[in-house]
Amino acid sequence: MSSYSILHLVGDVVGLIHALGEETAYVVGHDWGAPVAWHTALLRPDVVRGVAGLSVPPPFRGDRRPLGVMEAMFGGRFYWNYINRPGVADAELARDPRTTLRKTLYAFSGDSPDSGTGKQPLIEPGQGWLDTMPDPEQLPAWLTEKDLDHLTDSFAGTFTGALNWYRNIDRNWELTAAWHEAVVSTPALYVYGDKDLVPAFPGTPQLIEQLPELMPNLRRPPVVLEGCGHWTQQERPEEVNAELVPFLTELRDGTS
């Protein structure tokens, strides 16, 4: 599990850049990939020329262990705490990978009836995580059956690896103590959907509002995609590219 720590993941990104024969790169991440992108820029500004995060805002390390904060706030019902119960979420999600992916992709999208309501992902005693999610009668327009087939083939047998990211949340907090109150100084872009559940997590709306003051090299105010849920680049590929391409082009050409 320790190989999924943020330091290992940053090392993976740097190693990939070098394996491609490059010394520097622009890094873009979504969801859990966004903290990896942000931390790569924070820890290795010599390698990252520009960074963009989708859905998850830049990291600002708190004073307390994150799992303990959520445990106290929601009585252990927050999905982070559920995932940290050994083997429980692994078994639930792996039981029927296609159903798992169909429900999660729909539930956290802008098409879900709960999207944009501020409803937190809480799991009551006796429930599983999937029990909290609606099962769509048909897939959203941005997700085809072929896409779902491919994702099912890719994820089957790999859920534990994905869940190990959550199981390093407190460990990452410990490992990044030296960067407490540090700010990403690399040129940055942040894009999120107004119906995404992550920007509605406790304290996150206030953080997003303060980003232009907290991050002097944020090249634009946070970009909000109306009606978009959590799967930013899947739900709104053209709009995401319309933000990414000018940002990256300006950095490449030195015009910003």
C-alpha positions as CSV (number, residue, x, y, z in Angstrom):
1,M,0.0,0.0,0.0
2,S,2.9,2.4,0.7
3,S,3.7,2.5,-3.0
4,Y,0.6,4.6,-3.5
5,S,1.8,7.4,-1.3
6,I,1.9,10.9,-2.9
7,L,5.7,10.9,-2.9
8,H,5.7,7.6,-4.9
9,L,3.1,9.0,-7.3
10,V,5.1,12.2,-7.9
11,G,8.1,10.1,-8.5
12,D,6.1,8.0,-11.0
13,V,5.2,11.2,-12.9
14,V,8.8,12.5,-13.0
15,G,10.0,9.0,-14.0
16,L,7.5,9.0,-16.9
17,I,8.6,12.4,-18.1
18,H,12.2,11.2,-18.1
19,A,11.3,7.9,-19.7
20,L,9.7,9.9,-22.6
21,G,13.1,11.6,-23.1
22,E,12.0,14.9,-21.7
23,E,13.4,17.0,-18.9
24,T,10.3,19.1,-18.3
25,A,6.6,18.9,-19.0
26,Y,3.2,20.3,-18.5
27,V,1.1,18.1,-16.2
28,V,-2.7,17.8,-16.2
29,G,-4.7,15.7,-13.7
30,H,-8.3,14.9,-12.9
31,D,-9.8,13.7,-9.6
32,W,-7.1,11.8,-7.7
33,G,-4.8,12.6,-10.6
34,A,-5.2,16.3,-9.8
35,P,-3.5,16.1,-6.4
36,V,-0.7,14.1,-8.1
37,A,-0.4,16.9,-10.7
38,W,-0.5,19.6,-8.0
39,H,2.0,17.9,-5.8
40,T,4.4,17.2,-8.7
41,A,4.3,21.0,-9.4
42,L,4.8,21.7,-5.7
43,L,7.6,19.3,-5.1
44,R,9.3,19.4,-8.5
45,P,8.9,22.9,-9.9
46,D,12.2,22.3,-11.8
47,V,10.3,19.6,-13.9
48,V,6.8,21.0,-14.2
49,R,6.5,24.0,-16.5
50,G,2.7,24.4,-16.0
51,V,0.0,22.5,-14.2
52,A,-3.7,22.1,-14.5
53,G,-6.2,20.4,-12.2
54,L,-9.7,19.2,-13.0
55,S,-12.3,18.8,-10.3
56,V,-9.9,18.8,-7.3
57,P,-8.4,22.1,-6.3
58,P,-4.7,22.6,-5.3
59,P,-3.6,21.2,-1.9
60,F,-3.4,23.3,1.2
61,R,-2.4,21.1,4.0
62,G,-4.5,21.3,7.1
63,D,-3.5,21.2,10.7
64,R,-5.2,17.8,11.4
65,R,-5.3,14.4,9.9
66,P,-7.9,14.4,7.2
67,L,-9.5,11.1,8.0
68,G,-10.0,12.2,11.6
69,V,-11.6,15.4,10.5
70,M,-14.1,13.6,8.4
71,E,-14.7,10.9,11.1
72,A,-15.6,13.7,13.6
73,M,-17.7,15.7,11.1
74,F,-19.8,12.8,9.8
75,G,-19.5,10.1,12.4
76,G,-17.5,7.7,10.2
77,R,-20.1,7.8,7.4
78,F,-18.0,9.8,4.9
79,Y,-16.9,7.6,2.0
80,W,-13.2,8.1,2.8
81,N,-13.7,6.4,6.1
82,Y,-15.7,3.6,4.5
83,I,-13.0,2.9,2.0
84,N,-10.4,2.7,4.8
85,R,-12.1,-0.4,6.3
86,P,-9.8,-3.2,5.3
87,G,-11.3,-5.3,2.4
88,V,-14.8,-4.0,2.6
89,A,-15.0,-1.6,-0.3
90,D,-12.7,-3.9,-2.3
91,A,-15.1,-6.7,-2.2
92,E,-18.1,-4.5,-2.9
93,L,-16.7,-2.8,-5.9
94,A,-15.2,-5.9,-7.4
95,R,-18.4,-8.0,-7.1
96,D,-19.8,-6.7,-10.4
97,P,-17.3,-4.2,-12.0
98,R,-19.7,-3.1,-14.8
99,T,-22.4,-2.2,-12.3
100,T,-19.9,-0.4,-10.1
101,L,-18.6,1.7,-13.0
102,R,-22.1,2.4,-14.4
103,K,-23.4,3.6,-11.1
104,T,-20.4,5.7,-10.1
105,L,-20.0,7.3,-13.5
106,Y,-23.7,8.3,-13.4
107,A,-24.0,9.2,-9.7
108,F,-21.2,11.7,-9.8
109,S,-22.1,13.2,-13.2
110,G,-24.0,16.3,-13.9
111,D,-26.9,14.0,-15.1
112,S,-27.6,12.6,-11.7
113,P,-30.6,14.0,-9.8
114,D,-28.3,14.6,-6.7
115,S,-25.7,16.6,-8.6
116,G,-25.3,20.2,-7.6
117,T,-27.3,19.7,-4.4
118,G,-24.3,19.7,-2.0
119,K,-25.3,16.2,-0.8
120,Q,-22.2,14.6,0.8
121,P,-21.2,11.0,-0.1
122,L,-22.3,9.4,3.2
123,I,-22.7,5.7,3.8
124,E,-25.1,4.7,6.6
125,P,-24.4,1.6,8.8
126,G,-25.4,-1.6,7.0
127,Q,-25.1,0.1,3.6
128,G,-22.5,-0.3,0.9
129,W,-21.2,2.6,-1.1
130,L,-23.1,1.5,-4.2
131,D,-26.3,1.4,-2.2
132,T,-26.2,5.2,-2.0
133,M,-26.1,5.6,-5.8
134,P,-28.9,5.6,-8.4
135,D,-28.7,3.1,-11.2
136,P,-29.5,4.8,-14.5
137,E,-32.1,3.4,-16.9
138,Q,-29.8,4.5,-19.7
139,L,-26.3,5.8,-19.9
140,P,-25.6,9.6,-20.2
141,A,-25.0,10.9,-23.7
142,W,-21.3,11.3,-23.0
143,L,-20.8,7.6,-22.1
144,T,-21.4,4.8,-24.6
145,E,-21.8,1.1,-24.0
146,K,-18.5,0.6,-25.8
147,D,-16.8,3.0,-23.4
148,L,-18.3,1.1,-20.4
149,D,-17.1,-2.2,-21.8
150,H,-13.5,-0.8,-22.1
151,L,-13.6,0.6,-18.6
152,T,-14.9,-2.6,-17.2
153,D,-12.1,-4.6,-18.8
154,S,-9.6,-2.1,-17.6
155,F,-10.8,-1.9,-14.0
156,A,-11.7,-5.6,-13.3
157,G,-9.3,-6.9,-10.7
158,T,-7.7,-3.5,-10.0
159,F,-10.0,-1.8,-7.5
160,T,-7.7,-2.4,-4.5
161,G,-5.0,-0.4,-6.2
162,A,-7.4,2.5,-6.8
163,L,-8.7,2.3,-3.2
164,N,-5.1,2.4,-1.9
165,W,-5.0,6.0,-2.9
166,Y,-7.6,6.7,-0.2
167,R,-5.7,4.6,2.3
168,N,-2.8,6.9,2.0
169,I,-4.7,10.1,2.8
170,D,-3.4,10.4,6.4
171,R,0.0,9.1,5.4
172,N,0.3,11.7,2.7
173,W,-0.6,14.3,5.3
174,E,2.3,13.1,7.4
175,L,4.7,12.9,4.4
176,T,4.0,16.5,3.3
177,A,4.6,18.1,6.7
178,A,7.6,19.9,5.3
179,W,5.4,21.6,2.7
180,H,2.8,22.9,5.3
181,E,1.5,26.2,4.0
182,A,3.5,25.9,0.8
183,V,1.9,27.2,-2.3
184,V,2.1,25.9,-5.9
185,S,4.2,28.5,-7.7
186,T,4.1,26.9,-11.1
187,P,1.8,28.6,-13.7
188,A,-1.6,26.9,-13.0
189,L,-5.1,26.4,-14.2
190,Y,-8.1,25.0,-12.3
191,V,-11.3,23.8,-13.9
192,Y,-14.4,22.3,-12.3
193,G,-18.1,21.7,-12.8
194,D,-20.7,23.5,-10.8
195,K,-22.5,20.2,-10.2
196,D,-19.3,18.3,-9.1
197,L,-19.6,16.9,-5.6
198,V,-15.8,17.4,-4.8
199,P,-15.9,21.2,-4.8
200,A,-18.8,21.0,-2.4
201,F,-16.8,19.0,0.2
202,P,-16.6,20.8,3.6
203,G,-14.3,23.9,3.4
204,T,-13.7,23.5,-0.4
205,P,-16.0,26.3,-1.6
206,Q,-14.2,28.7,0.6
207,L,-10.8,27.5,-0.6
208,I,-11.8,27.9,-4.3
209,E,-13.0,31.4,-3.7
210,Q,-9.6,32.3,-2.2
211,L,-7.5,30.7,-4.8
212,P,-6.7,33.8,-6.8
213,E,-5.3,35.4,-3.7
214,L,-3.6,32.2,-2.4
215,M,-1.9,31.3,-5.7
216,P,-0.2,34.3,-7.4
217,N,0.6,32.2,-10.5
218,L,-3.0,31.0,-11.1
219,R,-3.3,32.3,-14.6
220,R,-7.1,32.6,-14.7
221,P,-9.8,32.7,-12.0
222,P,-11.1,29.2,-11.3
223,V,-13.0,28.1,-14.4
224,V,-16.6,26.8,-13.7
225,L,-18.4,24.6,-16.3
226,E,-22.1,25.0,-15.8
227,G,-24.1,21.8,-15.5
228,C,-21.0,19.7,-15.4
229,G,-20.5,17.0,-12.8
230,H,-17.4,15.2,-11.6
231,W,-16.2,13.6,-14.8
232,T,-15.0,16.9,-16.3
233,Q,-13.2,15.9,-19.4
234,Q,-15.6,13.1,-20.3
235,E,-18.7,15.3,-19.8
236,R,-17.3,18.4,-21.4
237,P,-14.3,17.6,-23.6
238,E,-14.6,20.6,-25.9
239,E,-15.0,23.1,-23.1
240,V,-12.1,21.6,-21.2
241,N,-9.9,21.7,-24.3
242,A,-11.0,25.3,-24.9
243,E,-9.4,26.1,-21.5
244,L,-6.4,23.9,-21.6
245,V,-5.2,24.7,-25.1
246,P,-4.8,28.5,-24.7
247,F,-3.3,28.0,-21.3
248,L,-0.7,25.6,-22.5
249,T,-0.1,27.5,-25.8
250,E,0.6,30.8,-23.9
251,L,3.1,29.0,-21.6
252,R,4.8,27.4,-24.5
253,D,5.0,30.6,-26.5
254,G,5.8,32.8,-23.5
255,T,2.9,35.1,-24.1
256,S,1.4,34.9,-20.6
